[in-house]
């Protein structure tokens, strides 16, 4: 017993020694993490016994020693401990480390929020200007007026005319289940309250109990999804953020904007119909390579969103009726209220409040009562249509467009203001009006995305059916000529007798769904793999043929390097067509894809090509007098265009944002941006402030000599990247052996297959699994490959280039951001871990190839540091360095566990001697750990291995804070 106590004391002491040092006075991260970790280890001991707790601690200590000395022997020792566990115990161990990493992430979030509050109290933003991730709206406005000498009115005008549209996509990278996300939220709240100033001993005790309860509940929840989610599940998960944070978060944020404006001397509020923030979604609309998104799914998610929106308004309307109990009103409102009162029905017994007829001396309540009835009907009608396809509620008793909904609310607002009650009008009523103009009746607007070839197939079937040849075989000129003549004509192209394959039917049915549902459900129609003007015209024609009354705007998406290079010319050809120019009314949106371009040419060349393509596209749009909106399809990881929002926006080329920005928010990034109230507030603030600043204080344009150097380096970087990824004959074999790519599909993260085509090499692999696999082994190859060769060659050619690169780093935001993000990825990487995977999993004749890549990694890292002028990684960001350091020891254990588990799965001759299991037995009949093995009875691998593997994948994803 004494030994154990000593051991317990020693873990705490050694944890304190192993943990990174405090960065500043207000740094409570280590304290938070230690508290959560201690609570968890106690729970682990209660559930699974002391031996298992000790094993977990031993693993942690070995990992921490490895992190300190980088001694590969420690990894082997760790491997021996891990491979000797029996199947049940290895699941418990992987689960424990995965859980501890999730807790470390929660500690970080609480710490970030805590530092932020302290700063706001002090009003101290001294280090904000250099801070890379924050843009405070108040600071930004003051800076624009103070330093840039803009008049407050100019700032106000720019602000109320700008739009940020955040597009939620269900990319299969959210690897944490919703059941767990909710428990994590409660752990965060407990932790925050435990450290509150005015807490009583009883409160403290109860909070501590609650904290332990939630940590245990999360640990006892199966982390693994046993079935893949359907697109409807993904959509419901995405929409849950509206319920939880965004719905209330938007009006709260807009109030803060009002306050910030007041502080620079603007005595007006942001008009409630100013479209500062908009939300769109791809969940249930993105059919590119996802056969599970059918026309029916699209119809379902639209109706579901309408039902949710009506329900959210309905839940608030009675509170508003309570609030507006005034009797003074203007004549217009009085007349309307009397009219309603005369025609209104008898008592409504299905309401809780105000179910008796409202007396006419409360005119606002009479009017809002009518709004409430309509909202109730709107919600119920959507519910009936969703369940049975028909509804007996007549459409005229519901709201069918936003104008009808806004009218009575505007009437109340104007009336209150004209009676001298403006302060009351600017309360909940204003918030409600702002919600209505942000979310409308459809909550979000759904984008539809489809591959261009699918439209070509439909048109080909039509031209063959009509007997004028094969559309597929026509030249681009001939296609355009035919499409335009059809678009200018009136005759229908095809009847019900058109012979249809499944695929063609699917495309046409999607257009029919768009025609059938109210137009405010939809946003853009995005064509992936778009290359020519005919791709866009084809969609215009199909919309007309399927009787879409208000056609969706058509948005070409350019992703691959060659497509990005050709994009400006393609868009110019499109604008030169008179029919099209008249159709778009001076506005066009173009989407640029970050992930496929990165996979195709490496991060360096992709980033530069995306930069240049945007500049060129804006130039073309100006020539033709069109206002262009860029839609950025960026992922969560750096390899797929991710990174801090504020930086990403401020590093865009000048003139390209121009007050309208559209960005995808994908997978796990949704949780990081909207998982909690303060995160939601910060996200809205970052986007709004950075977009405003980019427009009013554009970043500098690169000098001609910088451009020339970038062009030269991009060629070298692409060549180096492709020579390894596409031309090295054994690269694919090496990739499949050295990473868990083949096993990725088992994670059941998303509803979309991980490959575009079942056979095929790297080209057909989706960008997400490609990045995911390299993130798991902490080698991050797609992010840095190519940088090193490019730097090395231009510096060897002329030492002046080195000084130029230093200048670019210090003066040009785009170049700095590109470099800083790669530096952050190096800080998360560890070639020693990648070497372990090689040693265990890769055939010997490929070892030298792995070594070559690792030496390339080291050289690239050194060059990068030299250009940035840093002695060590992240020296300018001590907080991030400390956070990564804290996560490393947890992640390393999971990496070693993953590598050895993969070895056991792939190599049937690899035998290990499992020691008797450690987990103490609760139920005499069945050991607790052994039960875990039975959660996956159908696995084709030896017992327990598949679950252990999936748990390590999820844990490492949490440690890297990005899956793919």
Secondary structure, DSSP 8 states (H G I E B T S, - for coil): -HHHHHHHHHHHHHHHHHS----STT--HHHHHHHHHHHHHHHHHHHH-HHHHHHHHHHHHHHHHHHHH--HHHHHHHHHHHHTS-HHHHHHHHHHHHHHHHHHHHHHHHHHHHHHHHHHHHT--GGGTT-SS---HHHHHHHHHHTS---HHHHHHHHHT-EEEEEEE--TT--S-HHHHHHHHHHHHHHHHHT-TT--HHHHHHHHHHHHHHHHHHHTS--S-SS---HHHHHHHHHHHIIIIIHHHHHHHHHHHHHHHHTTT--S---TT--SEEEEE-TTTB-TT-TT--HHHHHHHHHHHHHHHHHHHHHHHHHHHHH-------HHHHHHHHHHHHH--S--TT-SSS-S---TT-HHHHHHHHHHHHHHHHHHHHHHHHHHS--SS-GGGS--SHHHHHHHHHHHHHHHHHTT-HHHIIIIIHHHHHHHHHHTTTSSEEEEEEEHHHHHHHHHHHHHHHTS--GGGS-HHHHHHHHHHHHHS-S-S--TT----HHHHHHHHHHHHHHHS-GGGEEEEEEET--SHHHHHHHHHHHHHTT-SS--EEEEEE-SHHHHHHHHHHHHHHHT-HHHHHHHTTEEEEEEESHHHHHHH-HHHHHHHHHHHHHHHHHHHHHTT-EEEEEEE--SSGGGT-S-HHHHHHTS-TTSSTTEEEEEEETHHHHHHHSSHHHHHHHHHHHHHHHHHHHHS------HHHHHHHHHHHHHHHHHHHHHHTSSTTHHHHHHHHSSGGGGGGG---SS-SBSSSS-SGGGB-HHHHHHHHHHTT--HHHHTTHHHHHHHHHHH-HHHHHHHHHHHHH-HHHHHHHHHHHHHHHH--HHHHHHHHHHHS-GGGHHHHHHHHHHHHHHHHHHHHHHT-SSTTTT-HHHHHHHHHHHHHHHHHHHHHHHHHHHHH-TT---------S--SSSSS-HHHHHHGGGTT-SSSTTHHHHHHHHHHHHHHHHT---
